[in-house]
């Protein structure tokens, strides 16, 4: 039985973010193997985090730049260590390599942060994003270095897999495509969904601390929603998301049908009652949890090319509604989808097809577990073939270790 240590960037909040849902899917996969799981994080606990004490998972708080982690992991001696996002690997990777050299190191990227950040910077600077922008970014160099230092990196989007192989020339043996893991949408599940006539209003959902979500809310408020509201004056847009700041709650304007609702205790219930989901994302990366949630609830959606990225192949599958980047056309498509029952029903069916063909738990779980077992049996050979990773690990054990120890001593002196 494997003992797996997960070092979380934050404590998992599946009702607040796609990252939280993704983490709980991974945990469920490991629990199904009867693996022992220890979850740690240096982050502060939050009101919406999962209560891990109600599970068989050991929960341990850890500290950044503190040798107490060395003592902890030397005693724990896990078989597998999962770093949740590359920043966590930067902080703790050298300690794991030093004290548990034989542990399999897996990086859970969540999404390519470098892709999201450079797209965001390009958008805000009003310049066209391209591969040169990505390649020249410091955060890209940090993230790619982290991928090389790990034995395997979990990539949630096939678009990002292709990017890593084609642009960065990363060996496919270091990457594993593992999208969202869902059970199939059956006929029985579909029968329980509310019908078209029993649904009303538009919805969007997303953690307000996530910059792409906040930007899309502003985009809706300033540009898209007024166009929709003009044609559908009785409809409302309900905006859900954890941690809404004052600047978000100030946008609440019921007279305009624009409702800031805040955190959703049950996102599935909220999504299941709406007629159409709106997600006009202008930058981002990975797979969008709100759009997957919409499909799982039988709710058609209108999104952008960024929003649908990594979720379907437009040559093989139709979207769960519309994929449009122009704001005026976006609004017209939303109105049409809202008013047209047959189009709405066909879009709903498209969503079922996407979930049942691209995100099946059974399709990806066993191949992933097989890859983990294979790497554990051939770890030395695998690492020898990853020479760039060995070089980066060598220098990281020097530079990052001494920087961390310097910070620790500085903190002691305060």
SETOR-58812 format. One record per residue (C-alpha): residue in three letters; x, z, y. Coordinates in nm, 4 decimals. Each point is the difference from the previous one (the first is absolute). Layout:
N
('ALA',(X,Z,Y))
...
END
This chain:
414
('UNK',(0.0000,0.0000,0.0000))
('UNK',(0.1426,-0.1034,0.3360))
('UNK',(0.0243,0.2427,0.2868))
('UNK',(-0.0603,-0.1914,0.3210))
('UNK',(0.0862,0.1260,0.3481))
('UNK',(-0.1843,-0.1601,0.2902))
('UNK',(0.1489,0.0542,0.3450))
('UNK',(-0.2852,-0.0760,0.2370))
('UNK',(0.0463,-0.1103,0.3580))
('UNK',(-0.3255,0.1901,0.0577))
('UNK',(-0.2426,0.1894,-0.2203))
('UNK',(-0.2510,-0.2492,-0.1486))
('UNK',(-0.3268,-0.0545,0.1894))
('UNK',(-0.2009,-0.2597,-0.1968))
('UNK',(-0.2963,0.0238,0.2387))
('UNK',(0.2204,-0.0596,0.3040))
('UNK',(0.2250,-0.2916,-0.0887))
('UNK',(0.0707,-0.2770,-0.2485))
('UNK',(0.3401,0.1611,-0.0592))
('UNK',(-0.1724,0.3180,-0.1138))
('UNK',(-0.2255,-0.1944,-0.2368))
('UNK',(0.2990,-0.1898,-0.1357))
('UNK',(0.1886,0.3229,-0.0691))
('UNK',(-0.2950,0.1499,-0.1873))
('UNK',(-0.0261,-0.3171,-0.2115))
('UNK',(0.3652,0.0412,-0.1004))
('UNK',(-0.0515,0.3679,-0.0767))
('UNK',(-0.3035,-0.0817,-0.2175))
('UNK',(0.2086,-0.2559,-0.1879))
('UNK',(0.2718,0.2559,-0.0722))
('UNK',(-0.2525,0.2680,-0.0949))
('UNK',(-0.1511,-0.2393,-0.2558))
('UNK',(0.3409,-0.0031,-0.1716))
('UNK',(0.0014,0.3819,-0.0070))
('UNK',(0.3133,0.0003,0.2147))
('UNK',(0.0924,0.3175,0.1806))
('UNK',(-0.0307,-0.0555,0.3764))
('UNK',(0.1565,0.1900,0.2873))
('UNK',(-0.1086,-0.1082,0.3480))
('UNK',(0.2116,0.1006,0.2982))
('UNK',(-0.0002,-0.0815,0.3688))
('UNK',(0.1744,0.1191,0.3160))
('UNK',(-0.3135,-0.0755,0.2028))
('UNK',(-0.2368,0.2605,0.1372))
('UNK',(-0.3188,0.0547,-0.1962))
('UNK',(-0.3151,-0.1564,0.1434))
('UNK',(-0.3719,0.0693,-0.0119))
('UNK',(-0.0763,-0.3213,-0.1886))
('UNK',(0.2721,0.0177,-0.2668))
('UNK',(-0.0872,0.0087,-0.3702))
('UNK',(-0.0121,0.3480,-0.1480))
('UNK',(0.2722,-0.0437,-0.2615))
('UNK',(-0.0479,0.3585,-0.1149))
('UNK',(-0.3197,-0.1182,-0.1731))
('UNK',(0.2051,-0.2328,-0.2212))
('UNK',(0.2830,0.0425,-0.2485))
('UNK',(0.2458,-0.1190,0.2642))
('UNK',(0.2640,0.2393,0.1281))
('UNK',(0.0070,0.0052,0.3801))
('UNK',(0.3207,0.0951,0.1816))
('UNK',(0.0794,-0.0089,0.3721))
('UNK',(0.3535,-0.1168,0.0813))
('UNK',(0.2081,-0.0192,0.3180))
('UNK',(0.1891,-0.2836,0.1677))
('UNK',(0.3765,0.0318,0.0397))
('UNK',(0.0114,0.3161,-0.2039))
('UNK',(0.2140,0.0773,-0.3058))
('UNK',(-0.2900,0.1955,-0.1505))
('UNK',(-0.1140,-0.3350,-0.1423))
('UNK',(0.3297,-0.0264,-0.1899))
('UNK',(-0.0680,0.3258,-0.1812))
('UNK',(-0.3603,-0.1034,-0.0614))
('UNK',(0.0781,-0.3353,-0.1596))
('UNK',(0.2981,0.1279,-0.2013))
('UNK',(-0.2359,0.2456,-0.1634))
('UNK',(-0.2886,-0.2467,-0.0359))
('UNK',(0.2032,-0.2901,-0.1523))
('UNK',(-0.2819,-0.2595,0.0031))
('UNK',(0.0174,-0.3145,-0.2125))
('UNK',(-0.1482,-0.2164,0.2763))
('UNK',(0.0000,0.0402,0.3775))
('UNK',(-0.2426,-0.1938,0.2196))
('UNK',(0.0810,-0.0284,0.3701))
('UNK',(-0.3126,-0.0556,0.2050))
('UNK',(0.1184,-0.2524,0.2630))
('UNK',(0.3574,-0.0896,0.0810))
('UNK',(0.0427,0.2736,0.2624))
('UNK',(-0.0397,0.2571,-0.2771))
('UNK',(0.2676,-0.1711,-0.2083))
('UNK',(0.2334,0.0056,0.3002))
('UNK',(-0.0479,0.3755,0.0326))
('UNK',(0.0099,0.1054,-0.3638))
('UNK',(0.1438,-0.2918,-0.1972))
('UNK',(0.3625,0.1095,0.0265))
('UNK',(-0.0904,0.3520,-0.1149))
('UNK',(-0.1845,-0.1388,-0.3038))
('UNK',(0.2922,-0.2299,-0.0840))
('UNK',(0.2462,0.2882,0.0277))
('UNK',(-0.1888,0.2638,-0.1985))
('UNK',(-0.2137,-0.2134,-0.2367))
('UNK',(0.2096,-0.3134,-0.0540))
('UNK',(-0.1882,-0.0994,-0.3136))
('UNK',(-0.3483,0.0177,0.1528))
('UNK',(-0.1756,-0.3327,0.0432))
('UNK',(-0.0498,-0.0587,0.3737))
('UNK',(-0.3162,-0.1837,0.1048))
('UNK',(-0.0904,-0.0937,0.3567))
('UNK',(-0.3706,-0.0161,0.0783))
('UNK',(0.0077,-0.2187,0.3113))
('UNK',(-0.3760,0.0322,0.0783))
('UNK',(0.0527,-0.3102,0.2128))
('UNK',(0.3111,-0.1615,0.1451))
('UNK',(0.0393,0.2189,0.3067))
('UNK',(0.2526,-0.2396,0.1476))
('UNK',(-0.2499,-0.2854,-0.0193))
('UNK',(-0.2720,0.2063,0.1643))
('UNK',(0.2268,0.1387,0.2720))
('UNK',(0.1593,-0.3320,0.0956))
('UNK',(-0.3393,-0.1696,0.0093))
('UNK',(-0.1238,0.2808,0.2234))
('UNK',(0.2977,-0.0318,0.2337))
('UNK',(-0.0424,-0.3779,0.0164))
('UNK',(-0.3694,0.0361,0.0800))
('UNK',(0.0582,0.2524,0.2771))
('UNK',(0.2834,-0.2107,0.1453))
('UNK',(-0.2230,-0.3081,-0.0179))
('UNK',(0.2554,-0.1966,-0.2022))
('UNK',(-0.0485,-0.1977,-0.3207))
('UNK',(0.0953,0.1896,-0.3121))
('UNK',(0.2361,-0.1808,-0.2375))
('UNK',(0.2511,0.0743,-0.2742))
('UNK',(0.2855,0.0220,0.2493))
('UNK',(-0.1823,0.2844,0.1735))
('UNK',(-0.0327,0.1794,-0.3314))
('UNK',(0.3593,-0.0600,-0.1060))
('UNK',(0.1492,0.1272,0.3249))
('UNK',(-0.1922,0.3282,0.0082))
('UNK',(0.1777,0.3296,-0.0698))
('UNK',(-0.3008,0.1375,-0.1870))
('UNK',(0.0165,-0.3015,-0.2314))
('UNK',(0.3619,0.0730,-0.0843))
('UNK',(-0.0888,0.3620,-0.0748))
('UNK',(-0.2936,-0.0904,-0.2229))
('UNK',(0.1820,-0.2704,-0.1942))
('UNK',(0.2949,0.2364,-0.0518))
('UNK',(-0.2405,0.2566,-0.1440))
('UNK',(-0.1438,-0.2585,-0.2396))
('UNK',(0.3514,-0.0792,-0.1244))
('UNK',(0.0871,0.3674,-0.0478))
('UNK',(-0.3029,0.0572,-0.2239))
('UNK',(-0.0350,-0.1152,-0.3586))
('UNK',(-0.3461,-0.1452,0.0595))
('UNK',(-0.2216,-0.0558,0.3043))
('UNK',(-0.3778,-0.0211,-0.0225))
('UNK',(-0.1362,-0.2799,0.2187))
('UNK',(-0.3737,0.0010,0.0646))
('UNK',(-0.0356,-0.3568,0.1324))
('UNK',(0.0976,-0.3254,-0.1725))
('UNK',(0.0711,-0.1402,0.3477))
('UNK',(0.2648,0.2699,0.0444))
('UNK',(0.1451,-0.0640,-0.3472))
('UNK',(0.0491,-0.3644,0.0950))
('UNK',(0.1523,0.0985,0.3347))
('UNK',(0.2525,0.2340,-0.1646))
('UNK',(0.1006,-0.2627,-0.2556))
('UNK',(0.0092,-0.3056,0.2252))
('UNK',(0.1288,0.1412,0.3296))
('UNK',(0.2090,0.2970,-0.1122))
('UNK',(0.1005,-0.1425,-0.3400))
('UNK',(-0.0650,0.3304,-0.1745))
('UNK',(0.0236,-0.0165,-0.3786))
('UNK',(-0.3444,0.0156,-0.1567))
('UNK',(0.1262,0.2686,-0.2418))
('UNK',(-0.0007,0.2422,0.2946))
('UNK',(-0.3621,-0.0765,0.0947))
('UNK',(-0.3346,0.0592,-0.1655))
('UNK',(-0.3296,-0.1360,0.1278))
('UNK',(-0.2514,0.2836,-0.0273))
('UNK',(-0.3114,-0.0523,0.2149))
('UNK',(-0.2988,0.2328,0.0266))
('UNK',(-0.1171,0.1108,-0.3449))
('UNK',(-0.3785,-0.0169,-0.0363))
('UNK',(-0.2516,0.0067,-0.2818))
('UNK',(-0.2084,-0.3196,-0.0213))
('UNK',(-0.3235,-0.0407,0.1935))
('UNK',(-0.2599,-0.0287,-0.2741))
('UNK',(-0.3575,-0.1245,0.0094))
('UNK',(-0.1168,0.3613,-0.0226))
('UNK',(0.2052,0.0954,0.3047))
('UNK',(-0.1346,-0.2946,0.1966))
('UNK',(-0.3593,0.1033,-0.0830))
('UNK',(0.0602,0.3336,0.1716))
('UNK',(0.1045,-0.1609,0.3283))
('UNK',(-0.2432,-0.0128,0.2892))
('UNK',(-0.1490,-0.3446,0.0456))
('UNK',(0.0424,-0.2141,0.3115))
('UNK',(-0.3360,0.1018,0.1463))
('UNK',(0.0782,0.3707,-0.0369))
('UNK',(0.3291,-0.0155,0.1882))
('UNK',(0.0577,-0.0112,0.3726))
('UNK',(0.2700,0.0112,0.2654))
('UNK',(0.3707,-0.0806,-0.0030))
('UNK',(0.2789,0.2346,-0.1041))
('UNK',(0.3756,0.0297,0.0250))
('UNK',(0.2173,0.2775,-0.1358))
('UNK',(0.3647,0.0996,0.0252))
('UNK',(0.2340,0.2845,0.0901))
('UNK',(0.0391,0.0100,0.3790))
('UNK',(0.3648,0.1030,-0.0364))
('UNK',(0.0703,-0.3409,-0.1543))
('UNK',(0.0794,-0.2299,0.2927))
('UNK',(-0.1542,-0.3197,-0.1494))
('UNK',(-0.3324,0.1842,-0.0363))
('UNK',(0.0024,0.1350,0.3542))
('UNK',(0.0837,-0.3427,0.1379))
('UNK',(-0.2883,-0.1569,-0.1922))
('UNK',(-0.2428,0.2600,0.1392))
('UNK',(0.1075,-0.0905,0.3535))
('UNK',(-0.0327,-0.3696,-0.0853))
('UNK',(-0.3544,0.0600,-0.1234))
('UNK',(-0.0932,0.2033,0.3055))
('UNK',(0.1428,-0.2349,0.2615))
('UNK',(-0.0505,-0.3454,-0.1494))
('UNK',(-0.1905,-0.0413,-0.3264))
('UNK',(-0.2812,0.2554,0.0016))
('UNK',(-0.1458,-0.1100,0.3383))
('UNK',(-0.0372,-0.3533,-0.1442))
('UNK',(-0.1778,0.1296,-0.3101))
('UNK',(-0.2164,0.2482,0.1889))
('UNK',(-0.1176,-0.2722,0.2371))
('UNK',(-0.1558,-0.1911,-0.2914))
('UNK',(-0.1026,0.3053,-0.2034))
('UNK',(-0.1024,0.2592,0.2620))
('UNK',(-0.1592,0.2367,-0.2539))
('UNK',(0.3064,0.0309,-0.2209))
('UNK',(0.2680,0.2692,0.0133))
('UNK',(0.3674,0.0176,-0.0879))
('UNK',(0.0970,0.3227,-0.1758))
('UNK',(0.3718,0.0793,0.0185))
('UNK',(0.1380,0.2539,-0.2462))
('UNK',(0.3524,0.1320,-0.0332))
('UNK',(0.2013,0.3167,-0.0311))
('UNK',(0.1683,0.1639,0.2973))
('UNK',(-0.1710,-0.1790,0.2914))
('UNK',(0.1894,0.0849,0.3211))
('UNK',(-0.1779,0.0613,0.3319))
('UNK',(0.0711,-0.3593,0.1049))
('UNK',(-0.2059,-0.1116,-0.3017))
('UNK',(-0.2906,0.2408,0.0388))
('UNK',(-0.0267,-0.1087,0.3647))
('UNK',(-0.0971,-0.3462,-0.1254))
('UNK',(-0.3180,0.1418,-0.1544))
('UNK',(-0.2857,-0.1803,0.1765))
('UNK',(-0.3370,0.0139,-0.1824))
('UNK',(-0.1729,-0.2017,0.2722))
('UNK',(0.2231,-0.2925,-0.0998))
('UNK',(-0.0438,0.0696,-0.3703))
('UNK',(0.3644,0.1063,-0.0240))
('UNK',(0.0228,0.3238,-0.1989))
('UNK',(0.3240,0.1902,-0.0664))
('UNK',(-0.0911,0.2074,-0.3057))
('UNK',(0.3351,0.1573,-0.0930))
('UNK',(0.1059,0.1029,-0.3485))
('UNK',(-0.2169,-0.1113,-0.2912))
('UNK',(-0.0320,0.2617,-0.2722))
('UNK',(-0.1229,-0.2700,-0.2376))
('UNK',(0.1199,-0.3468,0.1032))
('UNK',(-0.1788,-0.1593,-0.2946))
('UNK',(-0.3389,0.1298,0.1119))
('UNK',(0.0602,-0.1193,0.3555))
('UNK',(0.1144,-0.3461,-0.1055))
('UNK',(-0.2849,-0.0378,-0.2507))
('UNK',(-0.2647,0.0366,0.2708))
('UNK',(0.1446,-0.2560,0.2445))
('UNK',(-0.0894,-0.3663,-0.0101))
('UNK',(0.3346,-0.1390,0.1222))
('UNK',(0.3516,0.1406,0.0346))
('UNK',(0.2144,-0.1148,0.2932))
('UNK',(0.3819,0.0115,-0.0110))
('UNK',(0.1575,-0.2115,0.2791))
('UNK',(0.3595,0.1040,-0.0731))
('UNK',(0.2611,-0.1729,0.2142))
('UNK',(0.3091,0.1425,-0.1717))
('UNK',(0.0726,0.2019,-0.3111))
('UNK',(0.1278,-0.0311,-0.3563))
('UNK',(-0.0915,0.0895,-0.3561))
('UNK',(-0.3564,-0.0007,-0.1292))
('UNK',(-0.2813,0.1277,0.2188))
('UNK',(-0.1876,0.2881,-0.1577))
('UNK',(-0.3093,-0.0464,0.2154))
('UNK',(-0.0468,-0.3558,-0.1281))
('UNK',(0.0473,0.1000,-0.3633))
('UNK',(-0.2459,0.2855,0.0567))
('UNK',(-0.2497,-0.2487,0.1444))
('UNK',(0.0198,-0.2180,-0.3114))
('UNK',(-0.0367,0.3032,-0.2269))
('UNK',(-0.3192,0.0883,0.1904))
('UNK',(-0.1435,-0.3518,0.0055))
('UNK',(0.0465,-0.0279,0.3758))
('UNK',(0.1081,-0.3428,0.1316))
('UNK',(0.2649,-0.0032,0.2720))
('UNK',(0.1463,-0.2027,0.2824))
('UNK',(0.3728,0.0363,0.0502))
('UNK',(0.3120,-0.1861,0.1141))
('UNK',(0.2795,-0.1711,-0.1907))
('UNK',(0.2024,0.3221,0.0343))
('UNK',(-0.2910,0.1997,-0.1410))
('UNK',(-0.0466,-0.2195,-0.3070))
('UNK',(0.3725,-0.0441,-0.0688))
('UNK',(0.0948,0.0826,-0.3576))
('UNK',(-0.3638,0.0377,-0.1062))
('UNK',(-0.1019,-0.3495,-0.1045))
('UNK',(0.1187,-0.3557,-0.0510))
('UNK',(-0.2118,-0.2229,0.2213))
('UNK',(0.0621,-0.2934,-0.2342))
('UNK',(-0.1511,0.1857,-0.2951))
('UNK',(-0.2453,0.2518,0.1445))
('UNK',(-0.2386,0.0189,0.2938))
('UNK',(0.0152,0.3064,0.2233))
('UNK',(-0.2518,0.2817,0.0043))
('UNK',(-0.1411,-0.1491,0.3216))
('UNK',(0.2268,-0.1693,0.2571))
('UNK',(0.3693,-0.0047,0.0962))
('UNK',(0.0289,-0.1030,0.3674))
('UNK',(0.2605,0.0713,0.2687))
('UNK',(-0.1739,-0.1371,0.3086))
('UNK',(-0.2123,0.2802,0.1569))
('UNK',(-0.2920,-0.2218,0.1045))
('UNK',(-0.0234,-0.1596,-0.3444))
('UNK',(0.0461,0.3431,-0.1554))
('UNK',(-0.3071,0.1301,0.1834))
('UNK',(-0.2088,-0.3066,-0.0903))
('UNK',(0.0954,0.0388,-0.3671))
('UNK',(-0.0953,0.3681,0.0078))
('UNK',(-0.3411,-0.0856,0.1488))
('UNK',(-0.0584,-0.2740,-0.2549))
('UNK',(0.0977,0.2247,-0.2920))
('UNK',(-0.2230,0.2786,0.1294))
('UNK',(-0.3064,-0.2256,0.0346))
('UNK',(0.0325,-0.2310,-0.3020))
('UNK',(-0.1123,0.1680,-0.3235))
('UNK',(0.1167,-0.2739,-0.2383))
('UNK',(0.3416,-0.0217,0.1688))
('UNK',(0.0246,0.3788,-0.0116))
('UNK',(-0.0821,0.0078,-0.3722))
('UNK',(0.2543,-0.2718,-0.0806))
('UNK',(0.2647,0.1848,0.2011))
('UNK',(-0.0767,0.3171,-0.1930))
('UNK',(0.0519,-0.1893,-0.3255))
('UNK',(0.3324,-0.1326,0.1287))
('UNK',(0.1105,0.3592,0.0552))
('UNK',(-0.0877,0.0875,-0.3587))
('UNK',(0.2122,-0.2932,-0.1191))
('UNK',(0.2985,0.1144,0.2074))
('UNK',(-0.0159,0.3587,-0.1294))
('UNK',(-0.0523,-0.1047,-0.3611))
('UNK',(0.2786,-0.2586,-0.0059))
('UNK',(0.2718,0.1369,0.2290))
('UNK',(-0.0207,0.3798,-0.0076))
('UNK',(-0.0763,0.0970,-0.3571))
('UNK',(0.1485,0.3304,-0.1125))
('UNK',(0.0316,-0.1185,-0.3594))
('UNK',(0.1867,-0.3144,0.1021))
('UNK',(0.2848,0.1790,0.1764))
('UNK',(0.0233,0.3534,-0.1410))
('UNK',(0.1592,-0.0681,-0.3384))
('UNK',(0.2517,-0.2597,0.1262))
('UNK',(0.1125,0.2513,0.2634))
('UNK',(0.0370,0.2798,-0.2543))
('UNK',(0.1867,-0.2370,-0.2320))
('UNK',(0.2397,-0.0873,0.2825))
('UNK',(0.0640,0.3691,0.0686))
('UNK',(0.0774,0.0593,-0.3692))
('UNK',(0.2264,-0.3045,-0.0142))
('UNK',(0.1981,0.1128,0.3042))
('UNK',(0.0392,0.3518,-0.1355))
('UNK',(0.1493,-0.1380,-0.3206))
('UNK',(0.2371,-0.2378,0.1815))
('UNK',(0.0665,0.1846,0.3249))
('UNK',(0.3791,-0.0275,0.0051))
('UNK',(-0.0088,-0.3761,-0.0648))
('UNK',(-0.2731,-0.0457,0.2600))
('UNK',(0.2033,0.1836,0.2634))
('UNK',(0.3201,-0.1857,-0.0865))
('UNK',(-0.1785,-0.3295,0.0617))
('UNK',(-0.1217,0.1285,0.3386))
('UNK',(0.3447,-0.0026,0.1616))
('UNK',(-0.1289,-0.0131,0.3581))
('UNK',(-0.2049,0.3093,-0.0754))
('UNK',(0.3120,0.1733,-0.1329))
('UNK',(0.1884,-0.0807,0.3189))
('UNK',(-0.2812,0.1301,0.2197))
('UNK',(-0.0355,0.3110,-0.2137))
('UNK',(0.3748,0.0655,0.0292))
('UNK',(-0.0033,-0.0145,0.3785))
('UNK',(-0.3303,0.1855,0.0311))
('UNK',(0.1393,0.2921,-0.1987))
('UNK',(0.2668,0.0202,0.2651))
('UNK',(-0.1679,-0.0767,0.3316))
('UNK',(-0.3535,0.1329,-0.0563))
('UNK',(0.1208,0.3105,-0.1808))
('UNK',(0.2318,0.1041,0.2794))
('UNK',(-0.2556,-0.0792,0.2690))
('UNK',(-0.2589,0.2118,-0.1806))
('UNK',(0.2447,0.2868,-0.0474))
('UNK',(0.0952,-0.0179,0.3692))
('UNK',(-0.3686,0.0246,0.0989))
('UNK',(-0.0480,0.2932,-0.2376))
('UNK',(0.2929,0.1905,0.1527))
('UNK',(-0.1236,-0.0845,0.3508))
('UNK',(-0.3438,0.1392,-0.0877))
('UNK',(0.1575,0.3201,-0.1280))
('UNK',(0.1771,0.0477,0.3311))
('UNK',(-0.3251,-0.0056,0.1989))
END
